[in-house]
Amino acid sequence: MQRVSISHAAPGMVVARNIFGADGKLMLAEGMELTQNRIRLLERIGILSIYVRNPYFEDVVIPEVMREEVRVKAVAKVQQVFRDFRITHQLNADKLQNTARQIVAEVLSNSKVMLHMTEIRTHDDYTFVHSVQVCAISVLIGTVMGYPNAKLMELALGALLHDVGKMMIPQEILNKPGKLDPEEIDVIRLHPEKGFEFLRQRHPTLSLLAMHVAFQHHEKFDGSGYPRGLKKRDIHEYARIVAIADVYDALVSDRPYRAGMLPHEAYEILMALVDNHLDGEILILFLRNLAVYPIGCVVELNTGDYGVVIDVRSGLQWRPVLRLIADKQGKLYQGDVQFDLATHLTTAISRVVPEDEIFALGYRPVKQAGS
Ligand SMILES: [Fe+2]
């Protein structure tokens, strides 16, 4: 399968992975053919990219930390809990705990998978998608750190709740387009304390450590964060994990005002935050499990060859296994010509090839006979 942005989707392409709307409803099922109307529908609900079948990429299955249907259902539940909260000022903690449990189970069942960050997002649900994504990434880090189930659950709940205090900040400030003035920034910076106080007073039976994630996720390792300027191990380990997941997800997410970074770009930014904003030891563990060139990504080599990433290994993620697709003259390779960068140390990836150029290589997803 191949990921294409909606602007490159064309009638005749065949959907390779179920597409869900923001409410968790199935919009288009795997195997359905795109039509002009269907593409317009996807655009209208804010789908930015989809997976389509491509005979050249047929066996390239993009692994996920969380299956799309589990992710979409979790987002819908978090959205419902937080939206109800704005109206009733009550938090359905049981529902969130259930969602946390499902995310932990899902990540554990895929725990051999590196983080490929291939999820499809819609425009309007950033806050809820972000909470779920931060939760999944945090659980993945917890798994790598050898956490038992009970700790993973606390961590997951803390991650889902990390920004609950934002529900207590006026929406005009939260959603203000453009720059915030200093007073507005001060108001937003109250969200960790507001969230913590709310949870402690109204939901005293929830894990106190999970509440501390809400309180401490903006603390920085060198003491330059807020609200209390805590340092190093005075910041609870869960909050140090969630801070990493929070920054990473914010970097790679598409926002209305900018496209998300690619994983290898986000990797470099995170490296610059080692031991100042973020806990370096935990960050390194996370980065070892991040596919900087995710499966399905097309790259150009310093030899001029083009290839698609077909395998990524932990610790070797800068040297993935490729299937070569074209040489520097643009002539297509025939069959499965594999190239393992781990055994070709004088060859390097020079860049990630943008979608337009992939299509220019002649690798268009086409309707297959019989599909
Ligand atoms: Fe926050």
Residues whose N, C-alpha, C, O or C-beta is under 5 A from the ligand:
A	BS01	LIG	H162 D163
